[in-house]
Amino acid sequence: ETILNGSGSGAEPTGILNTSGIGDVAMGTNGGTPNYTHLIDLTKEVAIDAADSSGAFIINPQTEAFLRKTPKVSSTDSVMILEGNELANRPVIVSQNLPSNLTKGTGTDLSAILYGNLRDVLYASFGGLEIVVDPHTKLNQGIIRVGAFLENDLALRHPESFAAILDANV
């Protein structure tokens, strides 16, 4: 969840959606219903910055269901926006960690749709996993506490390798 939507406050790293400089495709003042053109606009936002070498879409289950039920071209088309595991010849990853509770204007429960080159996400771990056994703190209760600590961070090599819709009404 942190890689996609980390807040960047406290000890939490800044995720892709909250990184300054990623592309943005807006649906409307209060959000809006995404269509095939909007999804292609996501790929364009990345491609115009020459960063579209191996992009993938990341969507949440709500968006997946919507795209599988929505015709690609018109209400009479029998081809849905999402069929199989690709969209516009690019892989689609479904993750519950992409938000579906966003707000914009009066729009609520809006979803994020992310497109980008995941090879440009850098994850770093500093040191190793530290495990501390504490047999003293809860000694009178017969409990041994175990704590695990791992310092890590993430960054985007090129923020322009990503673009997002943050107001999809699906």
Secondary structure, DSSP 8 states (H G I E B T S, - for coil): -HHHH-B-STT--B-GGG-TT-EE----TT-B---HHHHHHHHHHHHTTT--SS-EEEE-HHHHHHHHHSBSSSTT-SSBS-BTTEETTEEEEE-TTS-S-EEETTEEEEEEEEEE-GGGEEEEEEEEEEEEEESSTTGGGT--EEEEEEEEEEEES-GGGEEEEEEE--
